[in-house]
């Protein structure tokens, strides 16, 4: 049995998320179906992150196994030629005993905000929010760094443990595209957590008389039924994933960083 690791980029606009759904188009469903079309083999792909409907990725990491090995270069060329234009496998390599959800040290997500109406070919990759105080936005984001119970910033009570660690959040203006990029890094996130955090920060940064203490109170309340804004999925992108090295079995993690660079 040969295992393979792939890094995938995709535009999530046309898909109901990454995870397989029997009655809806998904990224993993398309990948598996087109692999079967080309190689006449069924595979089960396991991804590092279950991105939601409309969310994009530049560095999604996944793995699968084959009982009859296929050279990775041949596989990459043929598989990509069969995929639609909104999905691209960026790399494919043979690995041993690798699991994309284990030993993750950091997942980096981007969220893009436009104060002004964006160019048409950028619009589907960000949210046109209108005016906001970017300094206040950056200050608000720092409230969420560190380890907290993020129950107020997830979908509900579907997980018993809602404590997560956010290593860093930064806000940067990219003048070339007239877009504000919010970068969020951490080992793992709850469903809708990043979109709720960004939406809450934007809510405060867009209102002159809404203090930062509103966010601190919401975080402390640990109640998912908040009235703060939730930004839409289209502005969110999984950028890359870092893995911790595993010294006990060096063949498993030969590189500590998986990046789309």
Secondary structure as UniProt FT lines:
FT   STRAND          2..10
FT   HELIX           12..14
FT   TURN            22..23
FT   HELIX           27..39
FT   STRAND          46..47
FT   TURN            53..54
FT   STRAND          56..66
FT   HELIX           72..82
FT   TURN            85..86
FT   STRAND          87..95
FT   TURN            100..101
FT   STRAND          104..114
FT   TURN            120..122
FT   HELIX           123..125
FT   STRAND          127..128
FT   HELIX           134..141
FT   HELIX           142..144
FT   STRAND          146..149
FT   HELIX           151..153
FT   STRAND          163..166
FT   STRAND          168..174
FT   TURN            175..178
FT   STRAND          179..186
FT   TURN            191..192
FT   HELIX           193..205
FT   TURN            208..209
FT   HELIX           213..221
FT   HELIX           233..235
FT   STRAND          236..243
FT   HELIX           247..249
FT   TURN            250..252
FT   STRAND          257..258
//
